[in-house]
Amino acid sequence: MSNFQAIWLIARREAKERARSKAFLASTAVTVLLLGAVVTIVALTHSGPPRFDVALVGDSPAGLTETLNAAAIASNALIDYSDLEDREAIADAIALGDLDAAVLDDDTILLGPNPSAALQTILEIGLRQSRLIERLEDAGLEPEALAFIFGADGGVSIITAGDPDESTGEGIAFATIVLLFLVITTYGQWVLMGVLEEKSTRVVELIVSSTSVRNLLAGKVLGIGLLGLAQLVALVAIALTAGSVFHLFEIPSGSISTAAWSLVWFVLGFAFYAALNAAAGSLVSRTEDAQAAATPIALVAVASYLVTFAVIMPNPDSTTAVLISFLPPVAPIAFPARIGFIGIPLWQILAGVVVMIISVVAVVRLAARVYAGALLASGGRVKIRDAWRAAEELTAGR
């Protein structure tokens, strides 16, 4: 059996075992329920543009509906027109709140007891503009000239300060780094606990008898990584689908590239931290010692997360931010943040990926050595130095 086949078999076994575990099923169910609750709350509390019911009574000016609609769109509102004609019925409907307003043919605007300032402005602007158009037509101005006057932009240019998608991009970057930090640390803990469980149950002795320890490490990281990635993609897909169905948000086109690069950095970051967690898990034999073994790695991850917020996000294009983002522990979180905030040059992204790949290979090799030396040890906690020596003796014995 080739190394690739062995790694794939171990990865498939690891993914199946984890997917069937009660802990994974429970965590997935709870996460989906929480996500559904959040989407439901947002959907129920989410308010679209205000809608107003308005009645047009009598001989209204020509084009009044069009001018009212234009004024409403400018105010981010919608108008529904009532077919009521009787003035007493309209007055009663306004008093009861069934109708928001009415425009009479003598240019009188009827409003309810608690009138909306936005609606009053819309009706005044629409009515005045329609009357102006009517008087200009009576004065002999041609419809084409009116269309030019009221429809053309008159050469006015509107320039917004900054990128219109800048705030959205920053929001996506913020959500991305928080999500990456959570999933990288969570799935890294899965690797640590998986190694500890196999070691405590002596299952690992059967596995290493038919393949190398390095293959076992690679298969475990690959299997848990694929399972975690599948869970992550499923949750994001659910959130995006629900948001699209309920019209809770719109996804800007620039976020697609940010999401794609975030996926790349998730894979690299998970491989980096998972290898460290696997080595840490091999150093202990009891669940009680797992937290102590994982603490140094967790502190590094938290420090990287805090550095991203404190140093990189305030000024993502500074020299300090660029240099810090190339540090392997920080890169999986820092690069997505910088991409989302400023859209860094492609060469920096590619250089960061190359540095991270080299770092992952180095960490995997070092972790595999510690993993090999400590995996078969039982009893108490194994020191890294003792595990390293045991791996040297194991290699020399072969």
Buried (B, 14 or more C-beta within 10 A) or exposed (E): EEEEEBBBBBBBBBBEBBBEBEEBEEBBEEBBEEBEEEBEEBBEEEEEEBEBBBBBBEEBBEBBBBBBBBBBEEBEBEBEBBEBEEBEBBBEBBEEEBBBBBBBEEEEBBBBEEBBEBBEBBBEBBBBBBBBBBEBBEEEEEEEEBEEEBEEEEEEEEEEEEEEBBEBBBBBBBEBBEBBBEBBBBBBBBBBBBBBBBBBEEEBEEBBEEBBBBBBBBBBBBBBBBBBBEBBEEBBEBBBEBBEEBEBBEEBEBBEEBBEBBBBBBBBBBBBBBBBBBBBBBBBBEEEBBEEBBEEBBEBBEEBBEBBBEBBBEEBEEEEBBEBBBBBBBBBBBBBBBBBBBBBEEEBBEEBBEBBEEBBEEBBEBBBBBBBBBBBBEEEBBEBEBBBEBBEEBEEEE
